[in-house]
Amino acid sequence: MRITVMGTGYVGLVTGATFAAAGHDVACLDILPERVAALNAGECPIFEPGLPELLKAGLASEKLRGSGEMASEITEADLTFICVGTPSRNDGSIDLAQVESAAAAIGDALASGERKHVVVVKSTVLPRTTEDLVLPRVLERSGRDRASVGFAMNPEFLREGSAVADALQPDRIVIGAADGLARARLRLLYAGAECPVLECDPRTAEMVKYASNAFLAAKVSYTNEVANLCEAWGIDFATVAEGMGLDDRISPRFLRAGAGFGGSCFPKDVKALRTAAAAEKLPVAMLDATLVVNESQPLLLVAWARDALGSLKGKRIALLGLAFKPDTDDVREARAAVVARALLDADASVVGCDPQAAANFTALCDIKIAASAEAALDGADCAILMTEWPEYAALPPAVFAERMARPLVLDGRRALDAKALRNAGVEYRAIGLGGNK
Ligand SMILES: NC(=O)c1ccc[n+]([C@@H]2O[C@H](COP(=O)([O-])OP(=O)(O)OC[C@H]3O[C@@H](n4cnc5c(N)ncnc54)[C@H](O)[C@@H]3O)[C@@H](O)[C@H]2O)c1
């Protein structure tokens, strides 16, 4: 099939490259010409394992290209995937400006030509957005009749850090088609899928995505709240999680205590769902609690630093890891930023390091960046592990014991070896590790 993908961010690039790998003819479009040019030059603008190789293979096979010819690409395509951003506004509500502009551009393109076309929303949007915003906007701008344009919502479940594997082997595909044309084309597109395919209407597909993300976020916040109780009561939460995870209704995944969730999806999606529901006076107690716990959880680490060091003024604090999780350079809503801001407010001297995300992080937060974990730890009064990059877990305990002015390590991800560090003379404290004090 001939496919256009609007938006060359995480989702657009992975979607485009995956469809090209499956043999479709794919044009990736973006309003930022530099992104399109970079794609055509074989450059991957984001750090995502496996993506540069997949993009290069797509370009080499001539199945994938970046294109600035938005109108002609869309007019000649069978399907257009909307993969643009849906960020939060300051009040937490969803900002649909990119979706609106994409729908308008598709409508304008479809005004010429008569070929049947299907518009698929892959961006995460609130229930009814595909039917109440995208569909009317495209029809209005194109002047087409309903029979010649199909509409569907097809949520994306990839996780940054394993996005390519997730897209090549998804655990489920949800097709929320508004009509027979969209259903037929998406069935054909996903005909070879080895995973379950759920067919429903667009608003149900939209809700599947929000309900999934909000559930996972709530699981993280619940885990963290229970881990904090465990710590206060001298219980190691890791063993509790193991016991809980043996129940297959609970599952052991997402039961790791830590500094909370960040990233481009969970925080903004929970906020968007919460804000939309609250605006209709619907109950949002679970969503509220999920966000409240997630805001306070990283600050626990700052409180621990204060417990140990007293005033933080002038103290050198090393932040190990700045990305919201390992294997990505994405710092959106990273918990490291919450911790860094609180430390800066307390006049601490904050020095961070990250294998991929340092440059992105300094745009968010004005901290010093060290070239390596060792350099960050040199002379530090405290180290806080914020991202569980494997290289930090592999640091020999002597690095902490010998380089730091005070070998105090606060583990915000339960990723370091407590026993080995303590044996090396390091003061070690971790979330949910009973007997910390
Ligand atoms: N990042 C993830 O892990 C992930 C996972 C699942 C779903 N999602 C959802 O997918 C959507 C995209 O997320 P992302 O992280 O890829 O976003 P992103 O911000 O990384 O990329 C969005 C891209 O869209 C481009 N764009 C904006 N308006 C455009 C227009 N009118 N025409 C063409 N291009 C346009 C931007 O320039 C940008 O390059 C969001 O709704 C997000 O919630 C993201």
The ligand as an SDF file (V2000), in Angstrom:
LIG
                    3D

 44 48  0  0  0  0  0  0  0  0999 V2000
    6.6960    8.6550   22.3260 N   0  0  0  0  0  0  0  0  0  0  0  0
    6.0710    7.5550   22.6880 C   0  0  0  0  0  0  0  0  0  0  0  0
    6.6400    6.6680   23.3490 O   0  0  0  0  0  0  0  0  0  0  0  0
    4.6310    7.3240   22.3070 C   0  0  0  0  0  0  0  0  0  0  0  0
    4.0800    6.0300   22.4450 C   0  0  0  0  0  0  0  0  0  0  0  0
    2.7480    5.8400   22.0710 C   0  0  0  0  0  0  0  0  0  0  0  0
    1.9750    6.9070   21.6300 C   0  0  0  0  0  0  0  0  0  0  0  0
    2.5370    8.1490   21.5600 N   0  0  0  0  0  0  0  0  0  0  0  0
    1.6940    9.2490   21.0540 C   0  0  0  0  0  0  0  0  0  0  0  0
    2.0410    9.4740   19.6930 O   0  0  0  0  0  0  0  0  0  0  0  0
    1.9770   10.8760   19.3810 C   0  0  0  0  0  0  0  0  0  0  0  0
    3.3110   11.3440   18.8450 C   0  0  0  0  0  0  0  0  0  0  0  0
    4.2710   11.2110   19.8700 O   0  0  0  0  0  0  0  0  0  0  0  0
    5.8310   11.4680   19.5930 P   0  0  0  0  0  0  0  0  0  0  0  0
    6.5220   11.1760   20.8750 O   0  0  0  0  0  0  0  0  0  0  0  0
    6.2200   10.7480   18.3590 O   0  0  0  0  0  0  0  0  0  0  0  0
    5.7980   13.0520   19.3090 O   0  0  0  0  0  0  0  0  0  0  0  0
    7.0080   14.0110   18.8910 P   0  0  0  0  0  0  0  0  0  0  0  0
    6.7200   15.2990   19.5600 O   0  0  0  0  0  0  0  0  0  0  0  0
    8.3090   13.3070   19.1200 O   0  0  0  0  0  0  0  0  0  0  0  0
    6.8390   14.1690   17.3000 O   0  0  0  0  0  0  0  0  0  0  0  0
    5.7750   14.8440   16.7150 C   0  0  0  0  0  0  0  0  0  0  0  0
    6.2260   15.3150   15.3190 C   0  0  0  0  0  0  0  0  0  0  0  0
    5.0790   15.8050   14.6160 O   0  0  0  0  0  0  0  0  0  0  0  0
    5.4910   16.9270   13.8500 C   0  0  0  0  0  0  0  0  0  0  0  0
    4.3080   17.7220   13.4640 N   0  0  0  0  0  0  0  0  0  0  0  0
    3.5800   18.5750   14.2080 C   0  0  0  0  0  0  0  0  0  0  0  0
    2.5480   19.0650   13.4980 N   0  0  0  0  0  0  0  0  0  0  0  0
    2.6030   18.5000   12.2650 C   0  0  0  0  0  0  0  0  0  0  0  0
    1.8170   18.5830   11.1020 C   0  0  0  0  0  0  0  0  0  0  0  0
    0.7300   19.3440   11.0530 N   0  0  0  0  0  0  0  0  0  0  0  0
    2.1840   17.8620   10.0170 N   0  0  0  0  0  0  0  0  0  0  0  0
    3.2870   17.0680   10.0600 C   0  0  0  0  0  0  0  0  0  0  0  0
    4.0700   16.9450   11.1440 N   0  0  0  0  0  0  0  0  0  0  0  0
    3.7420   17.6400   12.2350 C   0  0  0  0  0  0  0  0  0  0  0  0
    6.4490   17.6520   14.7680 C   0  0  0  0  0  0  0  0  0  0  0  0
    7.2750   18.5580   14.0590 O   0  0  0  0  0  0  0  0  0  0  0  0
    7.2360   16.4650   15.3440 C   0  0  0  0  0  0  0  0  0  0  0  0
    8.3650   16.1330   14.5560 O   0  0  0  0  0  0  0  0  0  0  0  0
    1.5120   11.5590   20.6770 C   0  0  0  0  0  0  0  0  0  0  0  0
    0.1220   11.6810   20.6570 O   0  0  0  0  0  0  0  0  0  0  0  0
    1.9400   10.5940   21.7470 C   0  0  0  0  0  0  0  0  0  0  0  0
    1.1610   10.6930   22.9040 O   0  0  0  0  0  0  0  0  0  0  0  0
    3.8470    8.3860   21.8630 C   0  0  0  0  0  0  0  0  0  0  0  0
  1  2  1  0
  2  3  2  0
  2  4  1  0
  4  5  1  0
  4 44  2  0
  5  6  2  0
  6  7  1  0
  7  8  2  0
  8  9  1  0
  8 44  1  0
  9 10  1  0
  9 42  1  0
 10 11  1  0
 11 12  1  0
 11 40  1  0
 12 13  1  0
 13 14  1  0
 14 15  2  0
 14 16  1  0
 14 17  1  0
 17 18  1  0
 18 19  2  0
 18 20  1  0
 18 21  1  0
 21 22  1  0
 22 23  1  0
 23 24  1  0
 23 38  1  0
 24 25  1  0
 25 26  1  0
 25 36  1  0
 26 27  1  0
 26 35  1  0
 27 28  2  0
 28 29  1  0
 29 30  1  0
 29 35  2  0
 30 31  1  0
 30 32  2  0
 32 33  1  0
 33 34  2  0
 34 35  1  0
 36 37  1  0
 36 38  1  0
 38 39  1  0
 40 41  1  0
 40 42  1  0
 42 43  1  0
M  CHG  2   8   1  16  -1
M  END
$$$$
